[in-house]
Each structure stands twice: as structure tokens, then as C-alpha cells.
Amino acid sequence: MAEHLVIKAHITALCAADFSSALNKWAEWLRVEKNLSRHTLRAYGSDVGHFVSFLFDHLGKKPGLNDLSEVSLRDFRSWMSRKAMEGASNASRARSLSGIKNFLSWLDKQGIMHNAAIKTVRTPKLPHKLPRPLHEKQAREVIEKAGLAEKQDWIGARNMALFMLLYGCGLRIDEALSLDAGHLPRDGVIRVIGKGRKERQVPVLPIVEKTLKHYMGKRPVPAEKNDPVFIGARGKRLNQGVAQRAMRDVRNLLGLPENATPHALRHSFATHLLQNGANLREIQELLGHASLSTTQRYTEINAEELLKVYRAAHPRA
């Protein structure tokens, strides 16, 4: 099992042998077949772990697959209620339910087990939240000041390059942190592995490429093709927590509101492109959205044409 994989030993210890085996096989399927990101794998692991713990307490024994097949609508509601009492938001509970549905759907398709009640469980209602992008001036200031909150020059250059990728190319934070040196821009395009391990090519403005090259030259150790682009102080791949803290430091330095997060830079990328003349289809392509409706929520094809639109519309061009 990979180090970032999903099902922890203290969770499988709460299950009967057949349940534990199924969990590990599902986890391996998520990692190998679905190629989910580390962030998504960790989320699934947390969600399923909470559900397993609930079943252990609810049944008063280690649950097996037969017990899982008999979990009723009332049981699922009790689990959702427990999460609510523990302070989980509707969004958190909806995500947890999605993880359990994924596991049970996999069991069903594999012919291992069927639970009839799961399809009747309603997902908690989520408020319709519009993305909260930064103003163009704020986004520029975040990038320009990114290096000032750090004592080491190379870390400042790293943070500046990371934030430039999020705002200048619209990458998800996990996409940016997953980049290896072999993915760095060539001929004005960067190769990005997005959700579901789907690959897309995103145009890169000269200023973005320049910032990346500056950081790569400042790194304490040179990067081979398969080495991570963004590293921490110990040379390992940078994790989201460190990136979030770096953004928090810049936010505090500039006196920006709490919505100034790494993901807000991606929101800002889409919103500012729209404001400067790009259309939703073009933005959808750049963001890697499977559905146009997702792009519409963010903003309220020929590669050459896409490159022209991008360079003409983006405020950093």
C-alpha cells in the first residue's frame, strides 16, 4: 500500500476480516485504477474511517460485509446525525456520504455485496456559494509579496512561483504541487494532470515561465525529470498545509480577508479572464472542468485559438 493510501490500520482493526479485506481492495482500486489525487485519497480514508467507527459503536461488534449489507436508511441517518453533532458542516457530511456511496457502489459492481438502502439516502443540502475571487490588484500583490514573508530566498521564490501558477494558469493547488520537473513548460505550454488523472495542456505566459525558471535556479538541490517541482525545507514534495500557511502569511502581510486562499487565486484566474473577454467554453478548457455548469458556478478549441484568447484576455499578458 502506498504511503498516502487511504485506509489506516486502526480503522481496519475495527472490522471483521472480510470487511477489512474489501476496504483495502477498494483503496487499491482508487489509487491504481482511478488514479485519484493524494488529497482525495486522504479524504476518502477519513470519511470511511468515521463510518466504520460508527458501525463498530452502533453494532457493538466488528462489522462484517453481511452487517454492511443490512445497514438501513435509519442507520445511515444516525451516522449523518452523529457527524452533525460533532460539528460537521453540510458540505463535510455530503462529502462523507459520497465516499461511502463510492465504496458501496464498488462492492456492488464487484459482486461482493449489495446494500439497498444507500440509494435512498439524501445528500445534505448545500448552500449555493459563489466563488470569492480577489481583485486584480490584490492578486498581483499576493504574487509580488510572496517572497517577503520568508527568511530564505529560495522559499520565497518557490512561493512566488506557486502562486503565479495558480493565478497565471488557473491550476488547482493539488495539480501544481503534483508537478514534476518533466512537466515544466515547453513551447509556452505546461502539461497538467488533473482530476481523475486526466491530462490537459495549459498555455503559459512568459512571466509565469520566467518566475518558474527563477525558482528552479534558486532551489537548494537541482531537479531531475521525475523530481517534484515544489519542495519543502527537507527536500520532499511540498504539501498543501505548507502552501496554505504561506498564503496565510502573505494575506496577513497585505491585510487581505480570509477568503484570500490558494484556491481563490484559481477563482481569480477564471473571473478575470471572463471580465477581460474570454468566454465560458475557453475558460472551461483552461480550468479542466468536465462540465460547463462547473465553470458557470466559478464565474457568475483549437489549441492555437485557445492560446491567442488566453494571451489576449489575461491581465498578466
N, C-alpha and C positions, 0 to 999 in steps of 0.2 A: 504493500500500500504506500502511496506517495505521502510525503511528509505533511502536505496540506490537506490530505483527504479526511474527509467528511466525518466518518463515524468513529468516535473515540472509544477507547477500551472500557471506560467506566459506564458508557451507555450500553454497549453490547453485553456487559456483565449483568444488566438488569433484564435481559431477555432469555427465553428458552433457546436451545441450540439452533432450532430451525429458523426462528425469527432472526437471531444474530447472523446466521449464515446468509439469509436473504438480504439483510441490511448491507452486509459487506459486498455482496454481488451487485446490488443496486448501485452502491457507491462507486464501485469499479466501473460499472457501465456509464455512470455520469461522467467520470473522469476520462475514460478511454474512448467510448463511443460518441458521447455528446460533446466532449472537449470543453466542458464548462470552465469558466474562469475560476481562479482561486477564491475570489470574493464570493461567487455564487456557491461554490462547494462548501465554504465555511458556513454560509447562511443556511443551506440545506441541512448540514450537520447539526447546527444549533436548533433548528426547528424540529427535526425528527427526534433529537435528543430530548427535548422538552416533552414531546408526545409520548415517547417511551417511558419517561419518568412518571408521567401522569398515569399511564396504563398500569405501571407497577404499583403505584399507590392505590389506584382505583380498584384493581382486581385483588390486591393483597398477595400477589404472587408474580413470578416471572411470566410475562405473557408469551404464548407461542403463536404460530400462524393461525391455528384454529381459533384462538381467542381474538386475534386481529380480524378474522373474517366475520365475527359476530359483534363487533363494535357497532352500536346503534347510533341513530341520529341523536338521541338524548345524550349518549356518551360523548359524541363529538361536540355537542353544545356545552357539555360540562367542561370539556377541555378548553374550549374557547372562553368560557366564563372564568376559568382559573387564570388564563393569561390576562384577561381584562382586569381581574382583581389584583394581579401582580403589577399592573400599570402599563401593560402593552397597549399601544395605540391601535386603532382600526387598521392602519396600514401594516403594522407589525403582525397583527393577527391574520390579516389577509395573506401576507407573505408566508406565514407559517402553514396556513391551510393549503396554500399552493404546493408547498413542499411535500406535505402528506399525500395530497392528491397525486402528485407525481410518482411517489413511491408505490401507492396502491394501484395506480394505472399500470406501472411496470410489472408488478406482481400478477395482475390480471392478464396482461398481454403475454407474459411468460408461461401462463397456465399454472402458476404456483398457487394462487389464492384469489378469491373474489370477495369483495365487500360491497354489498348492495347499497348500504346507507350513504356512502361518501358522496354519491351523485346528488343527493338531496340536501346536502349541507350548503347553506347560502354563505357566500363571501361577505364579510362585513362591508358596509357601505363606506366608500372613501370620498372625502370632500374633493371637489374639483379645484385643484390648486394650479394656478398659472405659474410658470417659471418666473423667477425673480432675477433678471439679468442685471449686470452692472451697467452704468453709463459708460460711454466710450472713454471718457476721461479717466474714470475710476479703473477701468480695465488696463489702460496704458500705465497708470500709476502703479498698479499691482506688479506689473512686469518690471517696470523701471526700478522699483524699490525692493524687489525680491532679494537682491543680494545684500542689502544694507542691514538686514536683521540677523546676519550670520557673521561669526568671527573668522571663519575660514573662507578664503576667496573661492575655492573650488565648489564649496557647498552653496555659496551664493550664486555662482554661475549655473550650478545644477538646478536650483530652484527657479531661476530666471528662464532657463531652457524648458523646464517642465511646464511652467505657467504659459510660456509662449506657445507651446504645442497645444495646450488646452484651448487657448483663445485664438491662436492663429490658424489652427487646423480643425478645431472642434472635436478633438479626441475625448473619449471617456477617460477618466483617471486610470482605470484598470488597463485600458488599451495602451496608454502612454507608459505606464510602469512595466508593462509586459514586453516592451520593445527590446529587441536585441540589437547589437551593433550592426548586424547584417541587414536590419530593416531600415537603416538610416537613409535619408533622401537621396535619390538618384534621378537626374534629369528633371528636377523640380517636382518629384512625386515621392510620397512615402507610402510604404506598404503596411497596412494596419490589419491586425487580426481582431475582429470584433466579436460581438455576442454570437454564441453558437459556433465559434471558431470560423466565422465567415470572413473571408478576406476582401478588403476593398482598397482602392488606391486613392489617396487624397493629395490634391495639389499643395505644394509647399511654397510659400512666399520667400523671396530671397532673405528677408530679415529673420524669418524663422530658421532657415538653414544656417545663416551666419551665427545666430545665437547658439544653435546646437553644436556647431563646429568649435565655437569659443569654449563651451563647456567641455567637450571631448578633449580639447587641448589642455584643460586645467585639471582633468582627472588625475588622482594620485597614481593610478595604475592604468596602462593602456588597455584598450578593449579589443579582444578577439571577436571574430564574427558571431559566435554564439554567446558572448558575454552580455549581461544586461546593460542597457544604456544608462539607466538611472540607478545609482548605488548609494548605500548608506555609508556611515563612517567606518564600518567594518568590512566594506567591500562586497557585501551581499546585495541582492536586489532590493531596492527601496520599497518599503511597504506604505500602504495608504495612510496609516496613522502618522508617520513622519511627515508625509506630504500635507496632511490636514493641519498638523501643528505649524508647519512652515507658512501655510496660508493664514493661519490664525495670527502668527507674529506680524505678518505684513498688514493684515487687517487692523490690528491694534496700532501699528505704527502710523497708518494712514487715517485712523479713526473711522473706518468703514463699518457698516452694520453687519450683523451676524450672518446675513444671507450671502455675504461675500465669501463663498466657499470655492474649492476647485471646480465643482460641478457648475457653479454659477458662471465660470469662465466659458464653459461649453454652451450654456444657455445664451450667454452674451454673444458668442460667435454666431449662433443662428439668428438671434434677434437683430444684430447689427447688419448682417448680410441682407436680411429682409428689408430693413429700413433703407438700405443703400441700393435696392433694386433687384436683388436676386429673387427668384420665385420659389415656391414651396418644393416643387419637384427637384430642383437643383440642390436645395438645402437638404432635402431628404437623402439624396445620393451622397452628399458630403458627410452627413452625420451617421450614415449606415443604418437608417431606420428601415425596418421591413415594411412598415405601414405608413402611408401618408398621414393618417389620423394622428400618429405619434408626433410627427413633425408639426402638425397644426396645433397640437397642445403646447409644444415648445415655443411657438412663435406667435399666439392670439390675436440622347445623352451620350451623347458622344463625348469622349474624354477631352478632346481639344476644345469643344464648345464649353464644357464644364470648367476647364482651366481658364478660359477667357472670361467667363462670367465671374468666377471666383476672384481673379486678379482685378477685374474692373469694379467689383462691388465691395470688397473687403476694405474697411477703413485703414488697415495697416499696409495696403498695397502702395 
